[in-house]
Amino acid sequence: MEERVKDFYRRLGYPEAWLTEAETYRPEDSYVIFDPDWSLNPIPDIPEVSIYELFRRAAESHPDDTAVIFFDKPCTYRELDDLANRYAALLLELGVRKGDVVAAMLPNCIQHVIAFYGATRIGAIHNPINVMYKSEEIAYQLRDSGAKVALVLDILYNLSFGAAREEVGLEKVILTNVHDWASEEYQPYAALEMLWNAPKVEVEGAIDLFPALAERKPADVDVEINPREDVALLLYTAGTSAAQPKGVLETHYNLVFNSITHQRLLLRLGEEREVNLSIMPMFHTSGYLLHTLPCFYAAGTWIPMPLFDAQEALRLIEKYGVNVLFGPPTLFVALMGSPALKKESLDSLRYAIACGAPVPPAVQQQWEGLVGMQLLNGWGMTETNSGGCISIPGKKGKLEALGVPVCAEVKITDDEGKVLPRGQVGEICFRGLQVAKGYLNKPEETARAFGADGWLHTGDLGYIDDEDFLYFVDRKKDLIIASGYNLAPVEVENVIYQHPGVAEAIVVGVPDEYRGETVMAVIVLKEDYKGKVTEEEIREFCRERLASFKVPKIVEFRDALPKSAVGKLLRRVIRDEYLQKR
């Protein structure tokens, strides 16, 4: 390893033992450590401060710049900092202290940012709840986290939260309404009308957020924060039928580290301020690090969307000059398929980066052909605080690859933990200062995933090529074993996406008496192709491009595919539906 690289990591505070281990890997090993020369901008020292303090510095230096635009109503950095401090004062009055958990069941909105910075201002732990959760799921999270207070969008109270609150005995609740921050001239889009038209909910004993903030003075307290140890954000992973969701403990330093490195590594905007359209939900890691917290670190403008609508997204991009857009592949598919799309609508964009799921190369090619801009790829987890590996535009990028580690290391190992040669598929292991502290209340799971040597065992399968790029193959649990062959669904999906009539596709393995498992493809066709493409045409298209055991035996067409809150296509739902029909 070159001295300049070692000096870079020592400056970041990397453990010397990690650097010693890094020097044991050979060029032919599936191991990569980030080279600082790959960054678009120099990476500065990472300050040992709280995530609120990082925001406060931006607010102090850019008080009159626009921090947020929500429902066409702007908020300056001075105003946002004032609101966060008033919320902090309210929490203190309700008995919240350092280390206490404060829940928030909110979509992407200005209230969510107020809640995040207000809680972290006093050393409390912000804990968002998925807005689509039912009462049983909410109750589990409230009970597991030990939340003392919750801020809830009022329409969700009667739909789901109220019953969960009663079950766990949560005493203190703050409510807010979508109309609490909006321009008088704002016209809601179709997907928003249910929220927009719902009457304000009154709950006995609950606090109305904005009147309560107006009545209080900003918090004026000193709270000592140990950035590397103190938790700022508690995010729950998606649960499965076999396991409950796990609360991931993310420290102030984790968030500060990735706010700075994500911003400096990826974006070179010159004199332009970042204007970020945020559609990644804030009960998910991507809602914070792709690219909300980095945007606030750089004193940019953040434009949240509580519910996605392609036409509204295009309006916001054009109206406010959005120049940075992160989203799942399905977002870009939706934008390209929108009748409202005009090339000039996207003229302000400088960076388009897909996340949440690997991007099919065909989608990348369609985007570049239509928009004239590369659609970059990336990979990350809640445990890595979003961007673990990213393609760096103009520096270290390759369309079909996930990219390179973000100021960190990545290696590929076999089932015994041995590093594999380059090009061979194995488990992706990740190590860096941004890796989370562990899981709440789950010491055994923490020990299995977060190694004592710093390596995070991800459960994802991939490989590293000779140019240091990481490629995603699949989740271990999603591999299809057909006639003794291991088959990655994403490989078949990438081929299906090459068919000109395919808009979206999911491939899963389903039981087969002869082969053990066989391949099933569920497809959404583009409007012009519906009723014209047959199952056999898809199979023949695959036969020409894939080995016979990879060709889908079952092909099904649908009008829509199941998606997660971040737009990730859900294979397990398709598989479960098939099994229930048998």
C-alpha positions in Angstrom: 0.0 0.0 0.0 1.3 3.4 -0.9 2.3 5.8 1.9 -0.1 8.5 0.7 -3.0 6.0 1.0 -1.9 5.0 4.5 -1.5 8.6 5.5 -5.1 9.3 4.3 -6.6 6.6 6.4 -4.5 7.5 9.5 -5.8 11.1 9.1 -9.3 9.7 9.2 -8.5 7.8 12.4 -8.4 4.3 10.9 -7.2 1.6 13.3 -3.6 0.7 12.7 -4.5 -3.0 12.9 -6.8 -2.6 9.9 -4.0 -1.0 7.8 -1.6 -3.8 8.8 -4.1 -6.4 7.7 -4.8 -4.5 4.4 -1.1 -4.9 3.5 -1.4 -8.7 3.6 -3.7 -8.9 0.6 -2.2 -9.6 -2.8 -3.2 -7.9 -6.1 -5.0 -11.1 -7.2 -7.2 -11.2 -4.1 -10.8 -10.0 -4.1 -9.9 -7.0 -1.9 -10.1 -3.3 -2.5 -9.4 -0.3 -0.3 -10.6 3.1 -1.4 -7.9 5.3 -3.0 -8.3 9.0 -2.1 -7.3 9.9 -5.7 -10.7 8.5 -6.8 -12.6 11.2 -5.0 -14.0 14.2 -7.0 -12.9 16.5 -4.2 -10.3 16.2 -1.4 -11.8 14.5 1.7 -11.3 16.7 4.7 -10.6 15.6 8.3 -13.8 14.2 9.9 -14.7 16.4 12.9 -15.5 14.7 16.2 -18.9 16.5 16.5 -22.5 15.6 16.7 -24.6 15.4 13.6 -26.6 18.4 14.9 -23.4 20.4 15.2 -22.5 19.6 11.6 -25.9 21.1 10.6 -25.6 24.0 12.9 -22.3 25.1 11.3 -24.0 25.2 7.9 -26.9 27.2 9.4 -24.5 29.6 11.0 -22.6 30.2 7.7 -25.6 30.3 5.4 -28.5 31.6 7.6 -30.5 33.2 4.8 -30.1 30.4 2.2 -33.0 28.1 1.5 -32.7 24.9 3.5 -36.0 23.2 2.6 -38.8 23.7 0.2 -41.9 21.7 1.2 -45.2 22.0 -0.7 -43.7 25.0 -2.4 -43.1 26.8 0.9 -39.4 27.6 1.6 -37.6 27.6 4.9 -34.2 29.2 5.5 -31.4 27.6 7.5 -31.9 30.2 10.3 -35.6 29.2 10.5 -34.9 25.5 10.4 -32.3 25.7 13.1 -34.8 27.7 15.2 -37.6 25.2 14.7 -35.2 22.2 15.6 -34.2 24.0 18.8 -37.8 24.7 19.8 -38.6 21.0 19.2 -35.6 20.2 21.4 -37.0 22.4 24.1 -40.4 20.6 23.8 -38.7 17.2 24.2 -36.8 18.4 27.3 -40.1 19.6 28.8 -41.6 16.2 28.1 -38.8 14.6 30.1 -36.6 13.4 27.2 -32.9 13.3 28.0 -29.7 12.1 26.4 -29.9 8.5 25.2 -33.7 8.4 25.2 -35.5 7.3 22.1 -37.9 9.6 20.3 -40.0 7.9 17.6 -41.3 9.7 14.5 -44.0 8.2 12.2 -43.8 10.7 9.3 -43.4 10.7 5.5 -40.7 12.9 3.9 -41.5 16.4 5.1 -40.0 19.4 6.9 -41.4 18.1 10.2 -39.2 15.0 9.9 -36.0 17.1 9.6 -37.1 19.2 12.6 -37.7 16.0 14.6 -34.3 14.6 13.6 -32.2 17.6 14.4 -34.3 18.5 17.4 -33.7 15.1 19.0 -30.0 14.9 18.2 -29.6 18.4 19.5 -30.1 17.1 23.0 -28.4 13.7 22.6 -31.7 11.8 22.2 -32.0 9.0 19.6 -34.2 9.6 16.6 -36.2 6.5 15.6 -38.4 6.7 12.5 -41.2 4.3 11.9 -42.3 3.0 8.5 -45.5 5.0 7.6 -46.9 1.8 6.0 -46.7 -0.3 9.2 -49.8 -1.7 10.8 -50.5 -1.4 14.5 -48.8 -4.8 15.4 -45.6 -3.8 13.6 -45.6 -0.3 15.2 -46.1 -1.8 18.7 -43.1 -4.1 18.2 -40.9 -1.2 17.3 -42.1 1.0 20.1 -41.6 -1.8 22.6 -38.2 -2.9 21.3 -36.9 0.7 21.1 -38.3 1.8 24.4 -39.5 5.1 22.8 -40.5 7.8 25.4 -42.2 10.2 22.9 -43.6 9.9 19.4 -44.2 12.5 16.7 -46.9 11.2 14.3 -48.7 12.5 11.2 -52.2 12.8 12.4 -53.9 10.8 9.7 -51.7 7.8 10.7 -52.9 8.0 14.3 -56.4 6.6 13.7 -55.2 4.3 10.9 -52.6 2.4 12.8 -50.6 4.3 15.5 -53.3 4.8 18.1 -54.0 1.1 18.6 -50.2 0.4 18.9 -49.9 3.3 21.4 -52.6 1.8 23.6 -51.0 -1.6 23.4 -47.6 -0.5 24.7 -48.8 2.3 26.9 -47.0 5.2 25.3 -48.1 8.3 27.2 -46.6 11.3 25.2 -47.6 11.9 21.6 -47.1 14.9 19.3 -49.2 15.3 16.2 -48.8 17.2 13.0 -50.8 17.7 9.8 -49.7 17.9 6.2 -51.1 21.4 5.9 -48.9 22.7 8.8 -46.2 23.7 6.3 -47.4 24.5 2.8 -47.7 27.4 0.4 -51.2 28.9 0.2 -51.0 28.4 -3.6 -49.9 24.8 -3.5 -51.9 22.4 -5.6 -51.7 18.7 -4.5 -51.0 16.0 -7.0 -53.2 13.0 -7.4 -51.2 10.6 -5.2 -51.3 13.1 -2.3 -55.0 13.8 -2.3 -55.9 11.3 0.4 -53.4 12.9 2.8 -54.2 16.4 1.7 -58.0 16.1 1.9 -58.1 14.3 5.3 -59.4 16.4 8.2 -57.1 17.4 11.0 -57.2 14.8 13.7 -57.7 15.8 17.3 -56.5 13.4 20.0 -57.1 14.1 23.7 -53.9 14.8 25.5 -51.8 14.9 22.3 -49.7 18.0 21.5 -50.1 20.0 18.3 -46.6 20.4 16.9 -46.4 23.9 15.4 -48.5 25.7 18.0 -46.3 24.0 20.7 -43.1 25.2 18.9 -44.4 28.7 18.7 -45.0 28.8 22.4 -41.5 27.7 23.4 -38.1 29.3 23.3 -35.2 27.5 21.5 -33.3 25.1 23.7 -30.3 26.6 25.3 -28.4 23.7 26.9 -25.0 22.1 26.6 -25.1 18.3 26.0 -21.8 16.4 25.9 -21.8 14.0 22.9 -19.2 11.3 22.4 -19.6 11.1 18.6 -18.0 7.6 18.2 -20.1 6.0 21.0 -23.4 7.9 21.3 -26.2 6.8 19.1 -28.0 9.4 17.0 -30.3 7.3 14.8 -32.0 4.0 15.3 -33.2 2.5 12.0 -35.0 -0.8 11.7 -34.2 -3.2 9.0 -37.0 -4.9 7.0 -38.2 -8.0 8.8 -38.9 -11.3 7.2 -41.3 -14.2 7.9 -38.5 -15.8 9.9 -37.2 -12.8 11.9 -38.4 -9.6 13.4 -36.9 -6.3 12.2 -33.5 -5.4 13.8 -32.8 -1.9 15.2 -29.5 -0.7 13.8 -27.5 1.6 16.1 -26.0 4.5 14.1 -23.7 6.9 16.0 -23.2 10.6 15.4 -19.8 9.8 13.9 -21.3 7.3 11.5 -23.6 10.0 10.2 -21.0 12.8 10.2 -18.5 10.6 8.4 -20.9 9.6 5.6 -22.4 13.1 5.3 -19.0 14.5 4.5 -17.6 11.7 2.4 -20.7 11.2 0.3 -20.8 14.9 -0.5 -17.1 15.4 -1.2 -16.6 12.1 -3.0 -19.5 12.3 -5.4 -20.4 15.8 -6.3 -18.5 18.6 -8.1 -21.1 21.3 -8.7 -18.7 24.3 -9.0 -20.5 27.5 -8.0 -23.9 25.7 -7.9 -25.5 24.9 -4.6 -26.9 21.4 -4.3 -30.6 21.2 -4.9 -31.8 17.7 -3.9 -35.1 16.1 -4.6 -35.6 13.6 -1.8 -38.0 10.7 -2.6 -36.1 8.0 -0.5 -38.2 7.6 2.7 -36.8 8.7 6.0 -37.6 5.5 7.8 -34.9 4.0 5.6 -31.1 4.7 5.6 -31.3 6.0 2.1 -33.6 8.8 3.3 -30.8 10.2 5.4 -27.5 9.6 3.5 -28.9 9.7 -0.1 -28.7 12.6 0.1 -30.4 14.5 2.9 -27.7 14.8 5.5 -24.9 15.4 3.0 -27.1 18.1 1.4 -27.5 19.9 4.7 -23.8 19.6 5.4 -23.1 21.5 2.2 -25.8 24.1 2.9 -27.8 23.0 -0.1 -31.6 23.0 -0.6 -33.6 19.8 0.2 -37.0 19.2 -1.5 -38.9 16.3 0.1 -41.7 14.3 -1.5 -44.0 12.5 0.9 -45.5 10.3 -1.9 -43.9 9.8 -5.3 -45.5 10.9 -8.5 -43.6 11.1 -11.7 -45.3 14.2 -13.0 -44.9 16.1 -9.7 -41.2 15.1 -9.6 -40.7 16.5 -13.0 -42.4 19.7 -12.0 -40.2 20.1 -9.0 -37.0 19.3 -10.9 -37.8 22.0 -13.5 -39.3 24.6 -11.1 -36.4 24.6 -8.6 -33.5 23.5 -10.7 -32.9 20.2 -9.0 -29.3 19.1 -9.8 -28.9 15.9 -7.7 -31.3 13.0 -7.8 -31.0 9.7 -6.0 -33.6 7.0 -6.4 -34.3 3.3 -6.9 -34.2 2.0 -10.5 -38.1 2.1 -10.5 -37.9 5.9 -10.1 -36.0 6.3 -13.3 -38.2 3.8 -15.1 -41.2 5.9 -14.0 -39.7 9.2 -15.1 -38.8 7.7 -18.5 -42.3 6.4 -18.9 -44.1 9.5 -17.9 -46.1 11.4 -20.6 -45.0 14.6 -18.8 -41.3 14.0 -19.5 -39.6 16.6 -21.8 -35.8 16.7 -22.3 -35.7 20.3 -21.0 -37.4 19.2 -17.7 -34.2 17.5 -16.7 -31.7 20.1 -18.0 -30.8 21.2 -14.5 -29.7 17.6 -13.4 -26.0 17.1 -12.9 -26.0 13.8 -11.1 -28.4 10.9 -11.3 -27.6 8.0 -9.0 -29.6 4.8 -8.6 -29.8 3.1 -5.2 -31.9 0.6 -3.2 -31.3 -2.2 -5.8 -28.9 -2.9 -8.6 -29.7 -1.1 -11.8 -30.3 -3.3 -14.9 -27.9 -2.3 -17.6 -30.8 -1.9 -20.0 -32.3 0.8 -17.8 -29.0 2.6 -17.6 -28.7 2.5 -21.4 -32.3 3.8 -21.9 -31.7 6.6 -19.4 -28.5 7.7 -21.1 -30.1 7.5 -24.5 -33.1 9.5 -23.5 -31.5 12.1 -21.1 -27.9 12.2 -22.3 -26.6 11.5 -18.8 -25.1 8.4 -17.1 -27.3 6.7 -14.5 -24.7 5.6 -11.9 -25.0 2.6 -9.7 -24.3 2.0 -6.0 -24.7 -0.5 -3.1 -25.2 -0.1 0.6 -27.1 -1.3 3.7 -28.6 0.2 6.8 -25.5 -1.3 8.6 -23.2 0.7 6.3 -25.2 3.9 6.5 -26.3 3.9 2.9 -23.5 4.2 0.3 -21.1 1.4 0.9 -19.8 1.2 -2.7 -20.6 3.8 -5.4 -19.6 4.5 -8.9 -17.8 7.9 -8.9 -18.7 10.0 -12.0 -15.7 10.8 -14.2 -13.3 9.2 -11.8 -13.9 5.6 -11.0 -17.1 4.4 -12.5 -18.4 1.6 -14.7 -22.0 1.4 -15.6 -22.6 -2.3 -15.0 -20.6 -2.3 -11.7 -21.8 -1.1 -8.2 -18.6 0.9 -7.8 -15.8 1.1 -5.3 -15.9 1.3 -1.5 -16.6 4.8 0.0 -13.5 5.6 2.1 -13.5 2.0 3.2 -12.6 -1.6 2.3 -14.5 -4.4 0.6 -13.5 -8.1 0.1 -15.2 -11.2 -1.2 -15.0 -14.4 1.0 -16.0 -18.0 0.8 -18.2 -19.8 3.4 -15.1 -20.3 5.6 -14.2 -16.6 5.5 -11.2 -17.0 3.2 -10.6 -14.3 0.6 -11.4 -15.5 -2.9 -9.5 -14.7 -6.1 -10.8 -11.8 -8.2 -13.7 -12.7 -10.4 -15.1 -15.4 -8.1 -18.5 -15.0 -6.4 -18.7 -15.0 -2.6 -20.0 -13.0 0.3 -19.4 -9.2 0.2 -17.7 -8.1 3.4 -17.3 -4.4 4.2 -15.2 -2.5 6.7 -15.0 1.2 7.4 -15.6 3.9 10.0 -19.1 4.4 8.8 -20.2 0.9 9.8 -23.0 0.9 12.4 -22.4 0.1 16.1 -24.5 -3.0 16.1 -28.1 -4.2 16.6 -30.3 -3.0 19.5 -31.1 -5.8 22.1 -29.6 -8.5 19.8 -26.0 -9.4 21.0 -25.9 -12.7 19.1 -26.9 -11.2 15.8 -24.5 -8.3 16.4 -21.7 -10.8 17.0 -22.5 -12.7 13.8 -22.7 -9.7 11.5 -20.2 -7.2 13.0 -16.9 -9.0 13.4 -14.4 -8.1 16.1 -11.9 -7.4 13.3 -14.2 -4.7 11.9 -15.6 -6.7 9.0 -19.3 -6.5 8.4 -20.7 -9.7 6.9 -23.5 -8.5 4.6 -25.2 -11.7 3.3 -24.9 -10.2 -0.2 -23.1 -12.1 -2.9 -20.8 -10.4 -5.4 -17.4 -10.4 -7.0 -14.5 -7.9 -7.7 -12.9 -7.5 -11.1 -9.3 -6.6 -12.0 -10.1 -2.9 -12.0 -11.3 -2.9 -8.4 -15.0 -2.7 -9.2 -17.6 -4.5 -7.1 -20.4 -6.4 -8.8 -23.6 -7.5 -7.1 -24.8 -11.0 -7.8 -27.7 -11.5 -5.3 -28.7 -12.1 -1.8 -27.6 -15.5 -0.5 -31.1 -16.3 0.3 -32.4 -15.4 -3.2 -30.1 -17.8 -5.1 -32.0 -20.3 -7.2 -30.7 -23.9 -7.2 -32.0 -25.5 -10.3 -30.8 -29.0 -11.2 -27.8 -28.5 -8.9 -26.8 -25.2 -10.5 -26.6 -22.0 -8.5 -28.4 -19.3 -10.4 -28.7 -15.6 -9.6 -32.1 -14.1 -10.4 -30.6 -10.8 -11.2 -28.7 -12.4 -14.2 -32.0 -13.5 -15.7 -33.7 -10.2 -14.9 -30.9 -8.2 -16.7 -31.6 -10.3 -19.9 -35.3 -9.8 -19.7 -34.9 -6.1 -19.3 -33.2 -6.1 -22.7 -36.5 -7.0 -24.4 -37.9 -3.8 -25.8 -41.4 -4.4 -24.4 -40.4 -4.9 -20.8 -40.8 -2.2 -18.2 -40.2 -4.1 -15.0 -39.4 -7.7 -14.1 -38.9 -10.0 -11.1 -37.3 -13.4 -11.3 -37.7 -16.0 -8.4 -37.1 -19.6 -7.8 -40.1 -21.7 -7.1 -40.4 -25.5 -6.2 -40.1 -28.0 -9.0 -40.3 -31.8 -8.5 -37.7 -32.6 -11.1 -35.2 -29.7 -10.9 -35.6 -28.9 -7.2 -36.3 -25.3 -8.1 -37.2 -23.7 -11.4 -37.2 -20.1 -12.7 -40.3 -18.0 -12.7 -40.4 -14.5 -14.3 -43.1 -12.0 -13.5 -43.2 -9.1 -15.9 -44.8 -5.7 -16.4 -44.9 -4.7 -20.1 -44.8 -1.2 -21.5 -48.2 0.1 -22.5 -47.5 -0.2 -26.2 -46.6 -3.9 -25.8 -49.4 -5.1 -23.6 -51.3 -7.9 -25.2 -48.7 -8.3 -28.0 -45.8 -10.1 -26.2 -46.4 -13.7 -25.3 -44.9 -16.0 -22.6 -43.2 -18.0 -25.3 -41.6 -14.9 -26.8 -40.0 -14.1 -23.5 -38.7 -17.6 -23.1 -37.3 -17.7 -26.6 -35.7 -14.3 -26.0 -34.0 -15.7 -23.0 -33.0 -19.0 -24.7 -31.0 -17.0 -27.2 -29.0 -15.3 -24.4 -28.9 -17.7 -21.5 -28.0 -21.3 -20.7 -31.1 -23.6 -20.8 -31.3 -24.0 -17.0 -31.6 -20.2 -16.6 -34.5 -19.8 -19.0 -37.8 -19.1 -17.1 -40.1 -22.1 -17.2 -42.9 -20.0 -15.8 -43.7 -16.5 -17.3 -46.5 -14.3 -15.9 -47.6 -10.8 -17.0 -49.0 -8.3 -14.5 -50.0 -4.6 -14.4 -47.7 -3.9 -11.4 -45.1 -5.6 -9.3 -44.8 -5.5 -5.5 -42.3 -2.9 -4.2 -40.9 -1.9 -0.9 -41.1 1.6 0.6 -37.9 2.5 -1.3 -39.1 1.2 -4.6 -37.2 -2.1 -4.4 -38.9 -4.9 -6.2 -39.9 -7.6 -3.7 -39.1 -11.1 -4.8 -40.2 -12.7 -1.6 -43.8 -11.4 -2.2 -43.9 -13.1 -5.6 -42.5 -16.3 -4.2 -44.9 -16.3 -1.3 -47.9 -15.7 -3.5 -46.9 -18.6 -5.7 -46.5 -21.0 -2.8 -49.9 -20.0 -1.4 -51.6 -20.9 -4.8 -50.1 -24.4 -4.9 
